[in-house]
Amino acid sequence: MEHLGGAITLQPQLKVTGKVKTFVLDTNVLLHDPQSIFKFEDNNLAIPVEVLEELDNIKGEQSTERGRNARRVHRMLQELLPDSRTMLEGVTLPTGGTLSVIINRYLLEDNRVSPAMQRLRSILPDLSKKDNRIIACALFVQETFPPPTVLVTKDVNVQLKARAVGLESQDYLNDKVPEDPEEVSYRRIPVSVYELQRFASEGEFAVADALAAPLGLNEYVLLESAEGKTMPARHFGAGLVRRLRLPECVKAPAGIPIRARNLEQQFFMDALLDESISLITCFGKAGTGKTLLSTVCALHQVCGEHSRYDGVAISRPVIALGKDIGFLPGSLEEKMKPWLQPYYDALEVLMPSKLPKEPQFAGKQASRKKKRKEEAQLQSVLPVPPGGHAAGVAVKPYERLIRNGTVEIEALCFIRGRSIARRFFILDEAQQLTPHEVKTVITRISEGSKIVLIGDPAQIDNPYVDSRSNGLVFCHNRMKGQPIAAHITLTKGERSKLAELAADLL
């Protein structure tokens, strides 16, 4: 302890060894992962008192993940630091490190201002900003205590400002997946033409042990002979690959038939239609078919003759992650419609109001029978809702799906506490979510349901996640190799030549 002006001031009792560091945590790290307190091994953790103030301002957000995490952090700190002495002196964590709350006395007493703090005031003069005060607190820790000090923050701008004043700063790395610059969408396995013929006839094949790396469970591969013959396959474990089991086409009720246009889409459809796979992660740039294929395969299994699910649920993050959508007028569907417009577009393509005309050379009688059968199927699955055709108002086929509950719109901010049973759940733009938020969604999925996470890790608007720490890539990294999980990467655009060029070049 230290005497200042007749008062006794408690000092943090930090652990000092050759390998120990002191990590100063920014507010966004605790909001991103409340358990981060226990993930710094035997190092010292310091929480600026300004962080507690920021958490206090956020804890009132009742329907957001940030508010829930702020309240979780408050409860954890209350248990770990039950009184003022333990808060200022610090406590020993189960990991072997220490935890304490830091008050920057250099901001309180001008006569104690150090050269480093003077430099800070000249570079970042506005100390009314919480970010600048947290940086100042980290500088105070660096000058006052022996172990090397590192400011941990997920705000890139705070990292840059900290380095500008001579303070080491880094991102929270615990939930970042390893870099894999050589990752490809699928692997090619060389086989002889005779082995390929046997695979085509028997439907399965034992891959040689001479592969550079072992195949993962449910990994999709391409068997390729020296003569240029190829066949797609899926690894079922122990080196055994099997043929894909794809129907000739899939379709929504009374909709148009959809077929895979490239090899990667065949992989995606195989996983979407396999009831043994409960979790799918899919990476793909704009125009690769993520939305269209996931929607049509979902409807094919919901509205078909042998339905596996009771309905389709669709959701995605809105404007800014975790913001309440209550300020938008209308029902939940009307509030979510602007953010789910890609799915309305996909449904319009899959279930057009007027089906394309049959070729002139097709038998007219067979065509009429087929049309009557499809219309009967549509009416049985999608009854005319009140105010529909009977009231003289044309209702689009996909609108009936929504009105009768076959397709549901889920808002992520209301999903906590739900149990989603026998539903085909599609989570779009999953790269905008944190790992904890993806975990919250997946843990809502009950037995008999399937969840598909799709997105483009290269297009991220959330300032607190990146291409290696977002929920989509984190989920893929943690779940790969599980018997009920599969992953597909789509690289070839099929929307149009213009869209493909724009995605690659712009």
LINGI-V39385 format. One record per pair of residues at least 24 apart in sequence whose ideal C-beta (glycine too) atoms are under 7 Angstrom apart, sorted by sequence separation. I is the first residue (numbers start at 1). J is the second residue. D is the distance in whole Angstrom. If there is no record, write none. Layout:
BEGIN
<<I;J;D> <I;J;D>>
END
This chain:
BEGIN
<<20;44;6> <22;46;6> <24;48;7> <27;51;5> <138;162;7> <199;223;6> <246;270;6> <265;289;5> <269;293;6> <273;297;6> <316;340;6> <416;440;6> <420;444;5> <425;449;6> <427;451;7> <430;454;6> <431;455;4> <26;51;7> <142;167;6> <245;270;7> <268;293;6> <272;297;4> <419;444;6> <420;445;6> <421;446;4> <425;450;7> <427;452;7> <430;455;4> <431;456;6> <25;51;7> <135;161;6> <139;165;7> <244;270;4> <314;340;6> <415;441;6> <418;444;5> <420;446;6> <422;448;4> <423;449;5> <424;450;5> <425;451;4> <426;452;5> <427;453;5> <428;454;6> <429;455;5> <431;457;5> <27;54;4> <116;143;6> <131;158;5> <135;162;5> <196;223;6> <419;446;5> <421;448;6> <422;449;6> <428;455;7> <27;55;6> <139;167;6> <265;293;6> <269;297;6> <273;301;7> <421;449;6> <431;459;7> <432;460;6> <15;44;6> <107;136;6> <114;143;6> <138;167;6> <196;225;5> <314;343;5> <412;441;7> <415;444;6> <420;449;6> <431;460;6> <432;461;6> <14;44;5> <135;165;7> <432;462;5> <200;231;6> <232;263;6> <434;465;6> <104;136;6> <135;167;7> <189;221;5> <191;223;5> <193;225;4> <199;231;6> <207;239;5> <104;137;4> <191;224;7> <192;225;6> <196;229;6> <206;239;5> <275;308;6> <438;471;3> <12;46;7> <106;140;5> <186;220;5> <187;221;5> <188;222;5> <189;223;5> <190;224;6> <191;225;6> <193;227;5> <206;240;6> <207;241;6> <232;266;6> <437;471;6> <31;66;5> <34;69;5> <102;137;6> <186;221;6> <189;224;7> <196;231;6> <232;267;7> <104;140;4> <186;222;6> <188;224;5> <193;229;6> <204;240;6> <205;241;5> <234;270;7> <435;471;5> <438;474;7> <124;161;6> <204;241;7> <433;470;7> <434;471;6> <438;475;5> <31;69;5> <34;72;4> <204;242;4> <258;296;5> <433;471;4> <31;70;6> <34;73;5> <37;76;7> <102;141;6> <203;242;6> <431;470;5> <435;474;4> <203;243;5> <123;164;6> <124;165;7> <222;263;7> <430;471;6> <431;472;4> <34;76;6> <123;165;6> <430;472;4> <30;73;5> <353;396;6> <252;296;6> <353;397;7> <120;165;5> <251;296;7> <119;165;6> <250;296;5> <253;299;7> <351;397;4> <220;267;4> <250;297;6> <252;299;4> <351;398;5> <252;300;7> <295;343;6> <52;101;7> <251;300;6> <116;166;7> <250;300;4> <253;303;4> <348;398;7> <252;303;7> <291;342;5> <295;346;5> <347;398;4> <45;97;6> <49;101;6> <291;343;6> <295;347;7> <42;95;6> <44;97;6> <45;98;7> <49;102;7> <41;95;6> <42;96;3> <43;97;5> <44;98;5> <45;99;5> <46;100;6> <47;101;5> <48;102;5> <49;103;5> <292;346;5> <296;350;5> <38;93;7> <40;95;7> <41;96;7> <42;97;5> <47;102;7> <291;346;5> <295;350;6> <38;94;7> <41;97;6> <46;102;5> <38;95;6> <40;97;6> <292;349;7> <218;277;7> <37;99;6> <333;402;6> <340;409;6> <336;409;5> <10;85;6> <336;411;6> <12;88;7> <13;89;5> <14;90;7> <54;130;6> <333;409;5> <12;89;6> <13;90;5> <332;409;6> <10;88;4> <12;90;5> <303;381;5> <10;89;5> <185;264;6> <332;411;6> <50;130;5> <186;267;7> <15;97;7> <15;98;5> <50;133;5> <51;134;7> <14;98;6> <50;134;5> <13;98;7> <48;134;5> <325;411;6> <50;137;7> <12;100;4> <325;413;7> <48;137;4> <324;413;6> <12;102;7> <322;413;7> <258;350;7> <314;407;7> <256;350;7> <311;405;6> <312;406;7> <46;141;5> <255;350;5> <311;406;5> <312;407;5> <313;408;5> <314;409;6> <315;410;4> <317;412;6> <255;351;4> <256;352;7> <311;407;7> <314;410;7> <315;411;7> <254;351;7> <311;408;6> <313;410;5> <315;412;6> <252;350;5> <252;351;5> <256;355;7> <256;356;7> <44;147;6> <303;406;7> <302;406;6> <313;420;6> <26;134;6> <313;423;5> <312;423;7> <316;427;7> <321;432;6> <310;422;4> <311;423;6> <312;424;5> <313;425;5> <314;426;5> <315;427;6> <316;428;4> <317;429;6> <321;433;7> <24;137;7> <309;422;5> <310;423;6> <316;429;5> <24;138;4> <309;423;6> <312;426;7> <309;424;5> <317;432;4> <317;433;6> <24;141;6> <22;141;6> <254;374;4> <254;375;6> <32;154;6> <302;424;6> <22;145;6> <29;152;5> <254;377;6> <301;424;6> <29;153;6> <253;377;6> <254;378;4> <22;147;5> <24;149;6> <26;151;7> <28;153;6> <29;154;6> <253;378;5> <21;147;6> <26;152;6> <28;154;5> <298;424;4> <20;147;5> <21;148;5> <22;149;5> <23;150;5> <24;151;5> <25;152;5> <26;153;4> <28;155;6> <24;152;7> <253;381;5> <298;426;6> <21;150;6> <23;152;5> <26;155;7> <253;382;7> <16;146;5> <14;145;5> <16;147;6> <26;158;6> <294;426;5> <14;147;6> <39;174;5> <36;172;6> <291;428;7> <36;174;7> <33;172;7> <32;172;6> <33;174;7> <321;462;5> <33;175;6> <29;172;5> <254;397;6> <294;452;5> <294;454;6> <290;454;4> <282;452;7> <284;454;7> <286;456;7> <285;456;5> <278;450;5> <279;451;6> <280;452;5> <281;453;5> <282;454;4> <284;456;6> <278;451;7> <280;453;7> <283;456;7> <285;458;7> <283;457;6> <272;452;7> <281;472;6> <281;475;6> <281;476;4> <279;479;6> <290;490;6> <289;490;6> <288;490;4> <288;491;7> <288;492;7> <279;484;6> <284;489;7> <288;493;6> <289;494;5> <278;484;4> <279;485;4> <280;486;5> <281;487;5> <282;488;5> <283;489;5> <284;490;3> <287;493;4> <288;494;7> <277;484;6> <283;490;7> <287;494;6> <276;484;7> <277;485;7> <282;490;7> <285;493;7> <287;495;3> <277;486;5> <287;499;4> <286;499;6> <287;500;6> <271;486;4> <287;503;6> <271;488;6> <286;503;5> <285;503;5> <268;488;5> <267;488;5> <268;490;7> <264;488;7> <264;489;7> <265;490;7> <264;490;5> <264;491;6> <264;492;6> <262;492;5> <262;494;7> <261;494;5> <66;322;5> <65;322;5> <64;322;4> <64;323;7> <64;324;7> <175;435;5> <63;324;5> <216;480;6> <217;481;5> <216;481;5> <217;482;7> <217;483;6> <218;485;7> <218;486;4> <220;488;7> <179;468;7> <177;468;5> <176;468;4> <176;469;5> <175;469;6> <177;473;5> <177;474;6> <175;474;6> <177;477;4> <185;489;4> <185;491;5> <154;464;5> <64;413;7> <63;413;5> <65;437;6> <32;434;6> <33;436;6> <32;464;6> <28;464;6>>
END
